[in-house]
């Protein structure tokens, strides 16, 4: 499961709400009540069965050109398919999409993604939104995805890499150490009679360890 903070801002034009700022003392922006306007539906697609309908706040920003702007922020949790072939040194991809649903068939949808450049000035601000956990975010990208119904919508893809230090210490290193200790049975003299008891002890520890891993 991956949880991300989504800040989404979308705008659309309404020709009947234009005005000349010169006739209204230079007024270029006003607040409009959401319940008195037509608002397009935006759905976050997080899986084949799950979706999240985003809603605008109570007030929208309307400028003199007739463009309405809505901005909202929410947490989105979605499932990721994991391939364990390279475990614990694996890199996975998780994604979710934004589906714009509208009754206006002649309404074009243009998607724009603002690339964020991480530098020294805003690196501290970005780290406040990152939780130190099992995964490290390597990169993110956006693409236009087309589903089986020929519906196109933007999809955001996150590439994460597993922190392997914990698994190397608790899984890989004990297995390598146990394998080395098995070969040490050839160094035990045969007349001591400890070869069988030594191997039984190693195999018992391996069985307990594999049961723990399972």
N, C-alpha and C positions, 0 to 999 in steps of 0.2 A: 504494500500500500504506500502510495506517495501522496503527500499533502503539499500544495503550493498556494501561495497568495496570488490571486488574480486581480489585477487592477485593469479594468476595461473601460474604455471611453469610446463612445460611438456618437455620430452626428448624422443628421439628415436635414434636407432643405424643405421649407414650407413657403411656397410663393405668396400665399395670402397673408403672411405675417411680416412682410417687409415694410420698412418705413425709412424716411429720410432723416438722419440725425440732425440736420440743420434746422428742421422745423420743430425739434423737441429739445432745444437747448443743448445740442451735442450728445444726447443720450444714445449710446450705442448698444447697451446690454440691459436686459430686464430678466426677472425671474418669473417663470410661468408655472402654474400648478399642473402637476402631471396628470391628474384625473380629468382635466379639461382638454387634453390634447391626445392625438393619436400617437402611440408609442410602438415602435416595432419590437417584436419578440426576439430575444437572443437566448439560445439554449446552449449550455455547455455539454457537449457529448463526451462522456467519460467511459463509455462501454457500450456493448450491444443492448443492454437492458437498462442502464442507468443514464440519467440525464438530470440537469439542473437548470431551471428556468431563472434567468436573471431579471431583476426588476429595477426600474429606475427609482431614485429618491423622490421625495414629495414635490420638489421643485426642479425645473429644468432651466438651463441658461439659453436665452434667445437673443441673438444679435440682430443688428439692423438689416443684415442681408437675408434674413429669414431662415437662418441655420440654427437648429436646435441641437444642444449638446447634452448628453447624459453620461455620467461617470459613476461607477460603482466598484466596490472592492469586496471580495469574499474569499473564503477558504474553499478549495476544491480538493477532494480526496478521490483518487481513482486507483484501480488495480493495474498492476504491471505483470506481463508474462516474463518469466525468468528462465533462462537457459543455463543449466548447471554444468555444461560441458567443460568449461575452464575454471570451475570452482576450486579454490576461493579467489582466483585471480581473474574473475569474470567482469565484463562490462555489459551493462544492460541499457535498453532504451524504453522509456515510458512516454506516453503521449496522451493528449486529449484535444478535442476540437471545439470550435465555436460555430454553431449552426444558426443562421439568420432565417427566421420564418416570418413571412409577410403575406398579406392577401393581395398586394399590388404586384401583378406579374410584370409590369413595365418599370419596376423600381430597380435600378442597377445597384449592385453591392460591390464596393471597392474596399479591399482590405489593405491596410498599411501597418507594417510592424516597425516599431522604433527600436533600432539596435542600441544597446547600452554598452558603452565603453567603460570598463573598470580601470580606473587609474588610482593614483595615491590619494587624491582628494576625497573621493566618495567610496573608497574601499571599506572604510570603517562603517559607514552607513549601511552598506550592503551586507556586511557580516552580521548586523543586528537581526537580519531576517533569515539567517542560515542556522540551522540546528546541527550541532556536531553529533553525528550518529554513525551508522554503519556504512553509509554511502558518501561519496564525494561527487559533487556535480562537476563534470568535465566541460560540457558545452550544451548549448540549446540552439534550436533552429525552428523555423516555421516553413510550412509548405502548404500548397493547395491540394487537398485530398478529395477524391471522387469515390463515393460509395457505390454499392450495387444498384441503387436507385438513380444513378447518374446525377446525384446531388453533390455539388462541390462546396466545400467549406474549408477555412483555414484550420490547420492542425499543428499544434506545438509539440515538438519532440525534445525530450531531455535525455542526455547521455550521462549515466552515472557509473561510477566505478566503485567496487567493493573495497573497503579497507581490509587488507589481507593480513595485517600484522597479528591480530588476535587469533586468526585461524592457523597461521603458521606456528604460533607458540603452542596452541592447544591441540592441534590436529597433526600438522605436517611434521613438526619436530618430534613428538612422541612416537609417530610411526617410523620415522627414520632411525630414531634411537633404539626402538624395539627390534628393527631389522638388523642393526649392527650387533645388538646383544645376542641375537640368535646365532650369528656366525662365531661368537666367542666360545661356543660349545666345543669347537675343535681344539681350543687351547687347554681344555681341562684334561688332565691325564686320565687314561682309561682305567688305571688301577685304583682310582679314588672312588669310583662308583657313584659319582655325582652328576654324570652327564644326563641321565634320565630325569632326575629330580630338578635339575636346572632348566631343562627344556619344558617340563611340566609347569614350572613357575612362570616362564616366559609366555607360554601359550595361554595360561590362565589370565595373566595380566592383559594379553591381547584380546581375549574374549570379553573381559570386563570393559576394556576400552572401546571395542567395537559395539558392544551393547550400549554404552554411553553415547557414542556417535549416532547410533540408530535412533 
